[in-house]
């Protein structure tokens, strides 16, 4: 029986960007673009789906990363945080067609 290697968690910091859209132009997948210009596609588990509400915001995410058969990075997020900017907090907004969320 082949044993699967247990992967260690990593923490990445970057900007949340849309990775796929539906026919109405609504973002349905999200990725994290790091300062090193690596792009991690976020798996759509519960935490990953929550990040759709924060597209174009900075996030720190911790989870298990892997590469798919095409060499793309994928991360399954266990926890994340959204840094405060100037004492203000980001609040979730509905995922609009433009995909832009505002600082509230």
ChimeraX attribute file (.defattr): number of C-alpha atoms within 10 A of each C-alpha:
attribute: neighborCount
match mode: 1-to-1
recipient: residues
	/A:1	3
	/A:2	4
	/A:3	5
	/A:4	6
	/A:5	6
	/A:6	7
	/A:7	10
	/A:8	8
	/A:9	15
	/A:10	12
	/A:11	14
	/A:12	19
	/A:13	18
	/A:14	21
	/A:15	18
	/A:16	25
	/A:17	24
	/A:18	20
	/A:19	15
	/A:20	13
	/A:21	14
	/A:22	10
	/A:23	6
	/A:24	8
	/A:25	12
	/A:26	16
	/A:27	21
	/A:28	15
	/A:29	19
	/A:30	25
	/A:31	25
	/A:32	30
	/A:33	20
	/A:34	17
	/A:35	11
	/A:36	8
	/A:37	9
	/A:38	14
	/A:39	20
	/A:40	24
	/A:41	24
	/A:42	25
	/A:43	17
	/A:44	17
	/A:45	11
	/A:46	11
	/A:47	16
	/A:48	22
	/A:49	15
	/A:50	13
	/A:51	25
	/A:52	26
	/A:53	22
	/A:54	26
	/A:55	23
	/A:56	18
	/A:57	19
	/A:58	21
	/A:59	22
	/A:60	17
	/A:61	25
	/A:62	18
	/A:63	18
	/A:64	16
	/A:65	21
	/A:66	13
	/A:67	12
	/A:68	9
	/A:69	7
	/A:70	6
	/A:71	8
	/A:72	12
	/A:73	17
	/A:74	19
	/A:75	25
	/A:76	21
	/A:77	23
	/A:78	14
	/A:79	12
	/A:80	18
	/A:81	12
	/A:82	16
	/A:83	14
	/A:84	12
	/A:85	10
	/A:86	6
	/A:87	6
	/A:88	10
	/A:89	12
	/A:90	17
	/A:91	12
	/A:92	16
	/A:93	16
	/A:94	11
	/A:95	16
	/A:96	13
	/A:97	12
	/A:98	9
	/A:99	20
	/A:100	17
	/A:101	19
	/A:102	12
	/A:103	14
	/A:104	9
